[in-house]
Amino acid sequence: MAPLRILCVHGYRQNGNSFREKTGALRKLLKKHVELVYLSAPLSVRQASNTEEAPGSGNVAGSEPAGEDDPRGWWFSDTEARSFSAQQWCEKSLGLDESVTVVREAVKAAGPFDGILGFSQGAAFVAMLCSLQEKQLEPDFSFRFAVLVAGFRSACKEHEVFYDAPLQIPSLHVFGLEDRVIPDHMSRELLPSFLEPAVLTHPGGHFIPAQAAHRQTYQDFLKRFQS
């Protein structure tokens, strides 16, 4: 049985390489069943200097921890500061079109992919990509399922179009009950955007759970797509 190929979309202030390192336990948990392929966002995130407080260092809700090398993002909610917070309302965002182009090119170059997995800002972005796919606005997208970890609805007004109808793509939503970056209520608010979403909660924080106790939930979801 061939493994499922899943495109992996990292969180804000991460990149493809750092996300691969952070998902080592997940790859081990699902070995032989999946092949995870990683890509990096096109937007470079400004590093905080040593003299200023790094966004997220105080566990402010909606802000990602700093400290990654070559931090990247999928869009900015503050177009002037070129920064992002999940709870920051904005009229318009910056960079989303570039990010969609990066995914489109990855699908053309390394696809096809059975599914797509996103973490945090990447999970919110995955919901948008699934909307574009179902509206047939991206003919190269043919994802059969989506896994969204610590996902949320974008607070940007121009992104409301992505939530105008429930998405039919099968989805698994994973979130931590003690997540201080994306509180679980934000992840729950994304659930109505999908038809019959599967849910995996865990007692931890802002990470992808990959303990033995979670294996069955992942496998039960993924086996629906294995031939």
ABEGO torsion letter per residue (X at the ends): XBBBBBBBBBBBGBBAAAAAAAAAAAAAAABGABBBBBBBBABBBBBBBAABBBBGAAGBBGBBBBGBBGBBBABBABAAAGBBBAABBBABBBGAAAAAAAAAAAAAAAOBBABBBBBEAAAAAAAAAAAAAAAGABAABABABBBBBGBBBBABAAAAAAAABBBABBBBBBBBAABAABBAAAAAAAAAABBGBBBBBBABBBBBBABAAAAAAAAAAAAAABX
